[in-house]
Amino acid sequence: MAVILSEKAEFHLRAFLKGSAPDANGATKGVRISVKDGGCSGYEYAIDITSKPQPDDLVSQQGKVLVYVDAKSAPLLDGVIVDFVEGVMESGFKFINPNATDTCGCGKSFKTDDGTPTGVPCSQS
């Protein structure tokens, strides 16, 4: 599977899923992980709660969390470990990506050696 959740990440994602508004059809919710053009390094990670995966998403169950990985993003996410860090200055999801050749200081974007789009400077807000 392309993406691995640490125990802490799985725990926090379960809490988000449990706290999200229920689906009108009673469908099981999961998280969709993808990569978008943007961020200060060129690619930016995205995690969305959804009960409607895209038809070509790669699907796995990790613990009690359904994980949908965007098929186009899968090569950039292959081997990624999603962790959750808690600290005095910063808390949130952290991506450990073996495909990244460089990451920005905020840890939310990265670049690779194979045609990374141009980055956008981080906002200072």
N, CA, C and O atoms as CSV, one atom per row, in Angstrom:
chain,resi,resn,atom,element,x,y,z
A,1,MET,N,N,0.840,-1.188,0.000
A,1,MET,CA,C,0.000,0.000,0.000
A,1,MET,C,C,0.875,1.239,0.000
A,1,MET,O,O,1.963,1.238,0.576
A,2,ALA,N,N,0.423,2.249,-0.617
A,2,ALA,CA,C,1.201,3.465,-0.787
A,2,ALA,C,C,1.415,4.233,0.515
A,2,ALA,O,O,2.486,4.807,0.712
A,3,VAL,N,N,0.422,4.258,1.411
A,3,VAL,CA,C,0.477,5.105,2.603
A,3,VAL,C,C,0.307,4.253,3.865
A,3,VAL,O,O,-0.527,3.349,3.914
A,4,ILE,N,N,1.118,4.564,4.884
A,4,ILE,CA,C,1.052,3.861,6.161
A,4,ILE,C,C,0.718,4.881,7.245
A,4,ILE,O,O,1.341,5.940,7.316
A,5,LEU,N,N,-0.258,4.566,8.083
A,5,LEU,CA,C,-0.609,5.433,9.210
A,5,LEU,C,C,0.080,4.935,10.472
A,5,LEU,O,O,0.049,3.741,10.768
A,6,SER,N,N,0.699,5.843,11.215
A,6,SER,CA,C,1.223,5.473,12.525
A,6,SER,C,C,0.030,5.276,13.467
A,6,SER,O,O,-1.090,5.671,13.143
A,7,GLU,N,N,0.271,4.669,14.624
A,7,GLU,CA,C,-0.808,4.476,15.603
A,7,GLU,C,C,-1.424,5.804,16.021
A,7,GLU,O,O,-2.644,5.918,16.139
A,8,LYS,N,N,-0.576,6.813,16.245
A,8,LYS,CA,C,-1.090,8.129,16.645
A,8,LYS,C,C,-1.925,8.757,15.538
A,8,LYS,O,O,-2.980,9.329,15.812
A,9,ALA,N,N,-1.470,8.660,14.296
A,9,ALA,CA,C,-2.233,9.229,13.178
A,9,ALA,C,C,-3.571,8.518,13.034
A,9,ALA,O,O,-4.599,9.164,12.829
A,10,GLU,N,N,-3.566,7.198,13.139
A,10,GLU,CA,C,-4.804,6.431,13.027
A,10,GLU,C,C,-5.772,6.826,14.146
A,10,GLU,O,O,-6.969,6.972,13.902
A,11,PHE,N,N,-5.270,6.998,15.354
A,11,PHE,CA,C,-6.096,7.397,16.495
A,11,PHE,C,C,-6.753,8.758,16.243
A,11,PHE,O,O,-7.956,8.914,16.452
A,12,HIS,N,N,-5.967,9.739,15.796
A,12,HIS,CA,C,-6.498,11.086,15.565
A,12,HIS,C,C,-7.444,11.115,14.366
A,12,HIS,O,O,-8.436,11.845,14.384
A,13,LEU,N,N,-7.159,10.347,13.344
A,13,LEU,CA,C,-8.069,10.290,12.198
A,13,LEU,C,C,-9.396,9.644,12.593
A,13,LEU,O,O,-10.457,10.082,12.149
A,14,ARG,N,N,-9.339,8.604,13.428
A,14,ARG,CA,C,-10.582,7.988,13.938
A,14,ARG,C,C,-11.424,9.018,14.675
A,14,ARG,O,O,-12.644,9.058,14.513
A,15,ALA,N,N,-10.779,9.850,15.484
A,15,ALA,CA,C,-11.496,10.887,16.229
A,15,ALA,C,C,-12.136,11.895,15.276
A,15,ALA,O,O,-13.276,12.305,15.489
A,16,PHE,N,N,-11.418,12.296,14.231
A,16,PHE,CA,C,-11.986,13.223,13.246
A,16,PHE,C,C,-13.182,12.598,12.549
A,16,PHE,O,O,-14.208,13.250,12.353
A,17,LEU,N,N,-13.047,11.332,12.177
A,17,LEU,CA,C,-14.137,10.646,11.483
A,17,LEU,C,C,-15.363,10.525,12.375
A,17,LEU,O,O,-16.493,10.723,11.928
A,18,LYS,N,N,-15.129,10.197,13.640
A,18,LYS,CA,C,-16.237,10.046,14.586
A,18,LYS,C,C,-16.941,11.376,14.820
A,18,LYS,O,O,-18.160,11.411,14.988
A,19,GLY,N,N,-16.180,12.475,14.833
A,19,GLY,CA,C,-16.739,13.788,15.093
A,19,GLY,C,C,-17.320,14.484,13.881
A,19,GLY,O,O,-17.958,15.527,14.023
A,20,SER,N,N,-17.114,13.931,12.676
A,20,SER,CA,C,-17.627,14.588,11.473
A,20,SER,C,C,-19.124,14.316,11.314
A,20,SER,O,O,-19.655,13.343,11.849
A,21,ALA,N,N,-19.775,15.183,10.580
A,21,ALA,CA,C,-21.217,15.047,10.354
A,21,ALA,C,C,-21.518,13.729,9.655
A,21,ALA,O,O,-20.794,13.341,8.738
A,22,PRO,N,N,-22.571,13.036,10.071
A,22,PRO,CA,C,-22.893,11.760,9.438
A,22,PRO,C,C,-23.317,11.928,7.985
A,22,PRO,O,O,-23.909,12.939,7.606
A,23,ASP,N,N,-23.007,10.926,7.188
A,23,ASP,CA,C,-23.399,10.903,5.784
A,23,ASP,C,C,-24.900,10.637,5.695
A,23,ASP,O,O,-25.427,9.803,6.432
A,24,ALA,N,N,-25.579,11.331,4.809
A,24,ALA,CA,C,-27.034,11.188,4.673
A,24,ALA,C,C,-27.456,9.768,4.324
A,24,ALA,O,O,-28.546,9.336,4.699
A,25,ASN,N,N,-26.608,9.042,3.614
A,25,ASN,CA,C,-26.920,7.667,3.205
A,25,ASN,C,C,-26.376,6.627,4.171
A,25,ASN,O,O,-26.551,5.429,3.949
A,26,GLY,N,N,-25.722,7.063,5.236
A,26,GLY,CA,C,-25.158,6.126,6.194
A,26,GLY,C,C,-23.886,5.453,5.709
A,26,GLY,O,O,-23.476,4.436,6.269
A,27,ALA,N,N,-23.248,6.007,4.668
A,27,ALA,CA,C,-22.027,5.413,4.124
A,27,ALA,C,C,-20.873,5.565,5.111
A,27,ALA,O,O,-20.811,6.538,5.862
A,28,THR,N,N,-19.975,4.609,5.101
A,28,THR,CA,C,-18.804,4.638,5.973
A,28,THR,C,C,-17.838,5.709,5.491
A,28,THR,O,O,-17.517,5.786,4.305
A,29,LYS,N,N,-17.381,6.529,6.421
A,29,LYS,CA,C,-16.443,7.587,6.074
A,29,LYS,C,C,-15.010,7.095,6.207
A,29,LYS,O,O,-14.699,6.190,6.982
A,30,GLY,N,N,-14.161,7.724,5.423
A,30,GLY,CA,C,-12.739,7.440,5.473
A,30,GLY,C,C,-11.971,8.710,5.189
A,30,GLY,O,O,-12.552,9.793,5.111
A,31,VAL,N,N,-10.667,8.580,5.034
A,31,VAL,CA,C,-9.836,9.729,4.690
A,31,VAL,C,C,-9.248,9.521,3.308
A,31,VAL,O,O,-8.816,8.423,2.956
A,32,ARG,N,N,-9.239,10.589,2.534
A,32,ARG,CA,C,-8.654,10.556,1.190
A,32,ARG,C,C,-7.373,11.361,1.249
A,32,ARG,O,O,-7.376,12.539,1.608
A,33,ILE,N,N,-6.278,10.708,0.892
A,33,ILE,CA,C,-4.966,11.346,0.926
A,33,ILE,C,C,-4.515,11.557,-0.507
A,33,ILE,O,O,-4.584,10.652,-1.338
A,34,SER,N,N,-4.050,12.772,-0.782
A,34,SER,CA,C,-3.627,13.101,-2.138
A,34,SER,C,C,-2.499,14.118,-2.101
A,34,SER,O,O,-2.114,14.613,-1.042
A,35,VAL,N,N,-1.986,14.414,-3.277
A,35,VAL,CA,C,-0.958,15.424,-3.462
A,35,VAL,C,C,-1.490,16.400,-4.499
A,35,VAL,O,O,-2.048,15.998,-5.520
A,36,LYS,N,N,-1.311,17.690,-4.222
A,36,LYS,CA,C,-1.750,18.737,-5.146
A,36,LYS,C,C,-0.550,19.585,-5.533
A,36,LYS,O,O,0.418,19.683,-4.779
A,37,ASP,N,N,-0.614,20.197,-6.710
A,37,ASP,CA,C,0.395,21.179,-7.080
A,37,ASP,C,C,0.228,22.367,-6.152
A,37,ASP,O,O,-0.888,22.832,-5.922
A,38,GLY,N,N,1.331,22.854,-5.623
A,38,GLY,CA,C,1.265,24.017,-4.736
A,38,GLY,C,C,2.213,23.866,-3.582
A,38,GLY,O,O,3.128,23.044,-3.614
A,39,GLY,N,N,1.993,24.653,-2.575
A,39,GLY,CA,C,2.894,24.647,-1.430
A,39,GLY,C,C,4.192,25.345,-1.784
A,39,GLY,O,O,4.422,25.691,-2.943
A,40,CYS,N,N,5.026,25.549,-0.807
A,40,CYS,CA,C,6.260,26.289,-1.056
A,40,CYS,C,C,7.329,25.459,-1.761
A,40,CYS,O,O,8.279,26.024,-2.304
A,41,SER,N,N,7.199,24.143,-1.765
A,41,SER,CA,C,8.194,23.314,-2.451
A,41,SER,C,C,7.719,22.791,-3.793
A,41,SER,O,O,8.534,22.309,-4.580
A,42,GLY,N,N,6.432,22.869,-4.078
A,42,GLY,CA,C,5.934,22.425,-5.380
A,42,GLY,C,C,4.766,21.471,-5.298
A,42,GLY,O,O,3.804,21.604,-6.055
A,43,TYR,N,N,4.833,20.494,-4.378
A,43,TYR,CA,C,3.713,19.588,-4.122
A,43,TYR,C,C,3.240,19.813,-2.695
A,43,TYR,O,O,4.034,20.128,-1.809
A,44,GLU,N,N,1.946,19.652,-2.483
A,44,GLU,CA,C,1.377,19.855,-1.167
A,44,GLU,C,C,0.498,18.659,-0.804
A,44,GLU,O,O,-0.273,18.181,-1.637
A,45,TYR,N,N,0.610,18.175,0.429
A,45,TYR,CA,C,-0.200,17.053,0.907
A,45,TYR,C,C,-1.618,17.524,1.215
A,45,TYR,O,O,-1.829,18.668,1.617
A,46,ALA,N,N,-2.587,16.631,1.023
A,46,ALA,CA,C,-3.976,16.928,1.379
A,46,ALA,C,C,-4.595,15.700,2.025
A,46,ALA,O,O,-4.386,14.575,1.571
A,47,ILE,N,N,-5.360,15.924,3.090
A,47,ILE,CA,C,-6.147,14.878,3.749
A,47,ILE,C,C,-7.569,15.412,3.851
A,47,ILE,O,O,-7.799,16.485,4.409
A,48,ASP,N,N,-8.512,14.663,3.314
A,48,ASP,CA,C,-9.915,15.060,3.354
A,48,ASP,C,C,-10.746,13.910,3.901
A,48,ASP,O,O,-10.454,12.744,3.632
A,49,ILE,N,N,-11.781,14.235,4.666
A,49,ILE,CA,C,-12.729,13.226,5.130
A,49,ILE,C,C,-13.783,13.057,4.044
A,49,ILE,O,O,-14.327,14.039,3.538
A,50,THR,N,N,-14.068,11.812,3.690
A,50,THR,CA,C,-15.037,11.555,2.631
A,50,THR,C,C,-15.721,10.211,2.816
A,50,THR,O,O,-15.169,9.299,3.431
A,51,SER,N,N,-16.900,10.103,2.290
A,51,SER,CA,C,-17.579,8.799,2.205
A,51,SER,C,C,-17.782,8.445,0.740
A,51,SER,O,O,-18.437,7.457,0.408
A,52,LYS,N,N,-17.205,9.276,-0.138
A,52,LYS,CA,C,-17.348,9.069,-1.573
A,52,LYS,C,C,-15.977,9.050,-2.244
A,52,LYS,O,O,-15.560,10.058,-2.814
A,53,PRO,N,N,-15.272,7.924,-2.185
A,53,PRO,CA,C,-13.977,7.868,-2.866
A,53,PRO,C,C,-14.176,7.982,-4.371
A,53,PRO,O,O,-15.241,7.665,-4.901
A,54,GLN,N,N,-13.142,8.433,-5.036
A,54,GLN,CA,C,-13.157,8.486,-6.495
A,54,GLN,C,C,-13.060,7.054,-7.030
A,54,GLN,O,O,-12.487,6.190,-6.366
A,55,PRO,N,N,-13.606,6.790,-8.212
A,55,PRO,CA,C,-13.613,5.416,-8.746
A,55,PRO,C,C,-12.237,4.766,-8.859
A,55,PRO,O,O,-12.123,3.547,-8.727
A,56,ASP,N,N,-11.190,5.557,-9.100
A,56,ASP,CA,C,-9.858,4.970,-9.275
A,56,ASP,C,C,-8.985,5.053,-8.018
A,56,ASP,O,O,-7.801,4.719,-8.075
A,57,ASP,N,N,-9.551,5.495,-6.879
A,57,ASP,CA,C,-8.778,5.549,-5.632
A,57,ASP,C,C,-8.324,4.164,-5.205
A,57,ASP,O,O,-9.034,3.178,-5.404
A,58,LEU,N,N,-7.143,4.097,-4.620
A,58,LEU,CA,C,-6.645,2.872,-4.008
A,58,LEU,C,C,-7.200,2.844,-2.588
A,58,LEU,O,O,-7.095,3.836,-1.868
A,59,VAL,N,N,-7.780,1.735,-2.180
A,59,VAL,CA,C,-8.473,1.661,-0.899
A,59,VAL,C,C,-7.796,0.641,0.004
A,59,VAL,O,O,-7.456,-0.460,-0.430
A,60,SER,N,N,-7.605,1.020,1.269
A,60,SER,CA,C,-7.094,0.079,2.271
A,60,SER,C,C,-7.739,0.411,3.607
A,60,SER,O,O,-8.275,1.502,3.802
A,61,GLN,N,N,-7.679,-0.536,4.512
A,61,GLN,CA,C,-8.158,-0.335,5.879
A,61,GLN,C,C,-6.944,-0.408,6.773
A,61,GLN,O,O,-6.204,-1.391,6.740
A,62,GLN,N,N,-6.729,0.628,7.577
A,62,GLN,CA,C,-5.618,0.623,8.518
A,62,GLN,C,C,-6.199,0.846,9.903
A,62,GLN,O,O,-6.662,1.938,10.235
A,63,GLY,N,N,-6.164,-0.203,10.698
A,63,GLY,CA,C,-6.838,-0.148,11.982
A,63,GLY,C,C,-8.320,-0.027,11.720
A,63,GLY,O,O,-8.910,-0.873,11.047
A,64,LYS,N,N,-8.925,1.025,12.250
A,64,LYS,CA,C,-10.356,1.255,12.039
A,64,LYS,C,C,-10.614,2.393,11.056
A,64,LYS,O,O,-11.717,2.938,11.010
A,65,VAL,N,N,-9.599,2.753,10.273
A,65,VAL,CA,C,-9.718,3.870,9.335
A,65,VAL,C,C,-9.631,3.364,7.899
A,65,VAL,O,O,-8.689,2.665,7.525
A,66,LEU,N,N,-10.642,3.736,7.095
A,66,LEU,CA,C,-10.579,3.478,5.658
A,66,LEU,C,C,-9.704,4.561,5.042
A,66,LEU,O,O,-9.919,5.748,5.286
A,67,VAL,N,N,-8.722,4.160,4.247
A,67,VAL,CA,C,-7.811,5.109,3.611
A,67,VAL,C,C,-7.984,5.009,2.102
A,67,VAL,O,O,-7.838,3.937,1.514
A,68,TYR,N,N,-8.298,6.149,1.487
A,68,TYR,CA,C,-8.412,6.251,0.038
A,68,TYR,C,C,-7.218,7.064,-0.447
A,68,TYR,O,O,-6.987,8.177,0.025
A,69,VAL,N,N,-6.459,6.509,-1.390
A,69,VAL,CA,C,-5.312,7.238,-1.940
A,69,VAL,C,C,-5.620,7.565,-3.391
A,69,VAL,O,O,-5.932,6.682,-4.190
A,70,ASP,N,N,-5.529,8.842,-3.717
A,70,ASP,CA,C,-5.734,9.308,-5.079
A,70,ASP,C,C,-4.771,8.572,-6.014
A,70,ASP,O,O,-3.560,8.573,-5.790
A,71,ALA,N,N,-5.310,7.950,-7.054
A,71,ALA,CA,C,-4.500,7.131,-7.963
A,71,ALA,C,C,-3.387,7.937,-8.634
A,71,ALA,O,O,-2.280,7.430,-8.814
A,72,LYS,N,N,-3.671,9.181,-9.003
A,72,LYS,CA,C,-2.636,10.008,-9.653
A,72,LYS,C,C,-1.530,10.381,-8.677
A,72,LYS,O,O,-0.384,10.581,-9.078
A,73,SER,N,N,-1.873,10.477,-7.391
A,73,SER,CA,C,-0.891,10.838,-6.368
A,73,SER,C,C,-0.112,9.639,-5.853
A,73,SER,O,O,0.936,9.809,-5.229
A,74,ALA,N,N,-0.600,8.437,-6.101
A,74,ALA,CA,C,-0.017,7.223,-5.519
A,74,ALA,C,C,1.494,7.094,-5.735
A,74,ALA,O,O,2.201,6.741,-4.791
A,75,PRO,N,N,2.021,7.367,-6.941
A,75,PRO,CA,C,3.478,7.236,-7.098
A,75,PRO,C,C,4.267,8.190,-6.190
A,75,PRO,O,O,5.360,7.851,-5.738
A,76,LEU,N,N,3.720,9.368,-5.925
A,76,LEU,CA,C,4.393,10.338,-5.057
A,76,LEU,C,C,4.213,10.010,-3.583
A,76,LEU,O,O,4.957,10.501,-2.735
A,77,LEU,N,N,3.215,9.171,-3.279
A,77,LEU,CA,C,2.916,8.809,-1.890
A,77,LEU,C,C,3.370,7.399,-1.530
A,77,LEU,O,O,3.172,6.960,-0.397
A,78,ASP,N,N,3.964,6.695,-2.459
A,78,ASP,CA,C,4.371,5.315,-2.210
A,78,ASP,C,C,5.401,5.254,-1.090
A,78,ASP,O,O,6.489,5.816,-1.207
A,79,GLY,N,N,5.056,4.575,-0.011
A,79,GLY,CA,C,5.962,4.440,1.129
A,79,GLY,C,C,5.845,5.535,2.164
A,79,GLY,O,O,6.587,5.527,3.146
A,80,VAL,N,N,4.927,6.487,1.977
A,80,VAL,CA,C,4.768,7.589,2.921
A,80,VAL,C,C,4.218,7.072,4.250
A,80,VAL,O,O,3.313,6.238,4.282
A,81,ILE,N,N,4.776,7.579,5.329
A,81,ILE,CA,C,4.261,7.309,6.664
A,81,ILE,C,C,3.610,8.596,7.145
A,81,ILE,O,O,4.241,9.652,7.162
A,82,VAL,N,N,2.337,8.502,7.538
A,82,VAL,CA,C,1.631,9.645,8.110
A,82,VAL,C,C,1.658,9.465,9.619
A,82,VAL,O,O,1.184,8.458,10.143
A,83,ASP,N,N,2.215,10.446,10.308
A,83,ASP,CA,C,2.314,10.418,11.765
A,83,ASP,C,C,1.559,11.626,12.314
A,83,ASP,O,O,1.181,12.524,11.562
A,84,PHE,N,N,1.349,11.642,13.602
A,84,PHE,CA,C,0.759,12.798,14.264
A,84,PHE,C,C,1.710,13.215,15.357
A,84,PHE,O,O,2.070,12.415,16.221
A,85,VAL,N,N,2.122,14.485,15.319
A,85,VAL,CA,C,3.058,14.991,16.321
A,85,VAL,C,C,2.356,16.028,17.187
A,85,VAL,O,O,1.505,16.783,16.717
A,86,GLU,N,N,2.732,16.047,18.463
A,86,GLU,CA,C,2.183,17.022,19.398
A,86,GLU,C,C,3.351,17.715,20.076
A,86,GLU,O,O,4.229,17.074,20.653
A,87,GLY,N,N,3.341,19.025,19.993
A,87,GLY,CA,C,4.418,19.777,20.604
A,87,GLY,C,C,3.945,21.132,21.066
A,87,GLY,O,O,2.806,21.526,20.819
A,88,VAL,N,N,4.823,21.837,21.734
A,88,VAL,CA,C,4.501,23.152,22.252
A,88,VAL,C,C,4.283,24.145,21.110
A,88,VAL,O,O,3.364,24.963,21.165
A,89,MET,N,N,5.110,24.077,20.094
A,89,MET,CA,C,5.040,25.037,18.993
A,89,MET,C,C,4.141,24.577,17.843
A,89,MET,O,O,3.593,25.400,17.110
A,90,GLU,N,N,3.994,23.269,17.690
A,90,GLU,CA,C,3.245,22.781,16.535
A,90,GLU,C,C,2.691,21.391,16.811
A,90,GLU,O,O,3.365,20.540,17.392
A,91,SER,N,N,1.463,21.178,16.388
A,91,SER,CA,C,0.836,19.861,16.476
A,91,SER,C,C,0.124,19.605,15.155
A,91,SER,O,O,-0.398,20.530,14.531
A,92,GLY,N,N,0.105,18.359,14.739
A,92,GLY,CA,C,-0.609,18.023,13.514
A,92,GLY,C,C,-0.013,16.824,12.828
A,92,GLY,O,O,0.872,16.152,13.358
A,93,PHE,N,N,-0.520,16.566,11.629
A,93,PHE,CA,C,-0.060,15.426,10.859
A,93,PHE,C,C,1.285,15.736,10.212
A,93,PHE,O,O,1.509,16.832,9.699
A,94,LYS,N,N,2.165,14.755,10.249
A,94,LYS,CA,C,3.497,14.881,9.666
A,94,LYS,C,C,3.650,13.774,8.636
A,94,LYS,O,O,3.309,12.622,8.903
A,95,PHE,N,N,4.156,14.114,7.475
A,95,PHE,CA,C,4.358,13.158,6.389
A,95,PHE,C,C,5.838,12.857,6.264
A,95,PHE,O,O,6.653,13.767,6.108
A,96,ILE,N,N,6.186,11.583,6.334
A,96,ILE,CA,C,7.567,11.139,6.148
A,96,ILE,C,C,7.588,10.451,4.790
A,96,ILE,O,O,7.105,9.329,4.640
A,97,ASN,N,N,8.156,11.139,3.801
A,97,ASN,CA,C,8.058,10.713,2.413
A,97,ASN,C,C,9.424,10.315,1.854
A,97,ASN,O,O,10.290,11.172,1.676
A,98,PRO,N,N,9.627,9.026,1.575
A,98,PRO,CA,C,10.912,8.594,1.024
A,98,PRO,C,C,11.141,9.065,-0.409
A,98,PRO,O,O,12.263,8.980,-0.908
A,99,ASN,N,N,10.104,9.557,-1.079
A,99,ASN,CA,C,10.222,10.041,-2.453
A,99,ASN,C,C,10.641,11.503,-2.533
A,99,ASN,O,O,11.034,11.976,-3.599
A,100,ALA,N,N,10.561,12.217,-1.424
A,100,ALA,CA,C,10.878,13.645,-1.417
A,100,ALA,C,C,12.380,13.861,-1.449
A,100,ALA,O,O,13.128,13.231,-0.702
A,101,THR,N,N,12.812,14.760,-2.326
A,101,THR,CA,C,14.217,15.145,-2.366
A,101,THR,C,C,14.458,16.408,-1.558
A,101,THR,O,O,15.598,16.735,-1.227
A,102,ASP,N,N,13.368,17.126,-1.237
A,102,ASP,CA,C,13.464,18.322,-0.410
A,102,ASP,C,C,12.080,18.601,0.168
A,102,ASP,O,O,11.067,18.300,-0.464
A,103,THR,N,N,12.038,19.168,1.349
A,103,THR,CA,C,10.775,19.569,1.967
A,103,THR,C,C,10.919,20.996,2.454
A,103,THR,O,O,12.027,21.479,2.687
A,104,CYS,N,N,9.787,21.667,2.604
A,104,CYS,CA,C,9.846,23.035,3.106
A,104,CYS,C,C,9.893,23.007,4.634
A,104,CYS,O,O,9.709,21.959,5.254
A,105,GLY,N,N,10.135,24.142,5.212
A,105,GLY,CA,C,10.232,24.244,6.660
A,105,GLY,C,C,8.949,23.899,7.391
A,105,GLY,O,O,8.989,23.413,8.521
A,106,CYS,N,N,7.804,24.148,6.754
A,106,CYS,CA,C,6.526,23.864,7.421
A,106,CYS,C,C,6.195,22.378,7.375
A,106,CYS,O,O,5.329,21.922,8.122
A,107,GLY,N,N,6.868,21.606,6.507
A,107,GLY,CA,C,6.647,20.169,6.428
A,107,GLY,C,C,5.387,19.764,5.694
A,107,GLY,O,O,5.026,18.587,5.693
A,108,LYS,N,N,4.716,20.707,5.074
A,108,LYS,CA,C,3.465,20.408,4.393
A,108,LYS,C,C,3.632,20.297,2.884
A,108,LYS,O,O,2.680,19.956,2.182
A,109,SER,N,N,4.820,20.578,2.379
A,109,SER,CA,C,5.051,20.443,0.947
A,109,SER,C,C,6.434,19.855,0.690
A,109,SER,O,O,7.301,19.837,1.563
A,110,PHE,N,N,6.608,19.376,-0.534
A,110,PHE,CA,C,7.852,18.680,-0.883
A,110,PHE,C,C,8.102,18.779,-2.373
A,110,PHE,O,O,7.237,19.203,-3.138
A,111,LYS,N,N,9.299,18.382,-2.771
A,111,LYS,CA,C,9.607,18.268,-4.183
A,111,LYS,C,C,10.319,16.953,-4.436
A,111,LYS,O,O,10.879,16.341,-3.527
A,112,THR,N,N,10.285,16.532,-5.701
A,112,THR,CA,C,10.964,15.316,-6.128
A,112,THR,C,C,11.868,15.662,-7.302
A,112,THR,O,O,11.872,16.795,-7.782
A,113,ASP,N,N,12.619,14.693,-7.751
A,113,ASP,CA,C,13.516,14.910,-8.888
A,113,ASP,C,C,12.818,14.752,-10.231
A,113,ASP,O,O,13.456,14.929,-11.269
A,114,ASP,N,N,11.529,14.425,-10.244
A,114,ASP,CA,C,10.872,14.127,-11.520
A,114,ASP,C,C,9.770,15.125,-11.887
A,114,ASP,O,O,8.596,14.761,-11.951
A,115,GLY,N,N,10.146,16.359,-12.123
A,115,GLY,CA,C,9.217,17.339,-12.657
A,115,GLY,C,C,8.296,18.001,-11.658
A,115,GLY,O,O,7.121,18.216,-11.956
A,116,THR,N,N,8.791,18.327,-10.491
A,116,THR,CA,C,7.994,19.021,-9.486
A,116,THR,C,C,7.563,20.383,-10.028
A,116,THR,O,O,8.375,21.102,-10.608
A,117,PRO,N,N,6.277,20.745,-9.841
A,117,PRO,CA,C,5.844,22.078,-10.272
A,117,PRO,C,C,6.506,23.165,-9.431
A,117,PRO,O,O,7.044,22.892,-8.358
A,118,THR,N,N,6.461,24.386,-9.924
A,118,THR,CA,C,7.055,25.517,-9.219
A,118,THR,C,C,6.325,25.767,-7.909
A,118,THR,O,O,5.095,25.755,-7.862
A,119,GLY,N,N,7.080,25.990,-6.861
A,119,GLY,CA,C,6.501,26.251,-5.548
A,119,GLY,C,C,5.968,27.666,-5.430
A,119,GLY,O,O,6.290,28.538,-6.237
A,120,VAL,N,N,5.156,27.876,-4.421
A,120,VAL,CA,C,4.584,29.176,-4.104
A,120,VAL,C,C,5.040,29.506,-2.695
A,120,VAL,O,O,4.894,28.673,-1.800
A,121,PRO,N,N,5.599,30.717,-2.461
A,121,PRO,CA,C,6.074,31.035,-1.120
A,121,PRO,C,C,4.992,30.860,-0.059
A,121,PRO,O,O,3.818,31.143,-0.298
A,122,CYS,N,N,5.407,30.387,1.121
A,122,CYS,CA,C,4.478,30.228,2.249
A,122,CYS,C,C,3.953,31.596,2.649
A,122,CYS,O,O,4.673,32.593,2.583
A,123,SER,N,N,2.696,31.638,3.065
A,123,SER,CA,C,2.129,32.897,3.546
A,123,SER,C,C,2.646,33.153,4.954
A,123,SER,O,O,2.952,32.217,5.693
A,124,GLN,N,N,2.737,34.369,5.303
A,124,GLN,CA,C,3.239,34.745,6.627
A,124,GLN,C,C,2.109,34.962,7.626
A,124,GLN,O,O,2.357,35.441,8.733
A,125,SER,N,N,0.870,34.619,7.260
A,125,SER,CA,C,-0.254,34.847,8.169
A,125,SER,C,C,-0.446,33.740,9.151
A,125,SER,O,O,-1.357,33.799,9.977
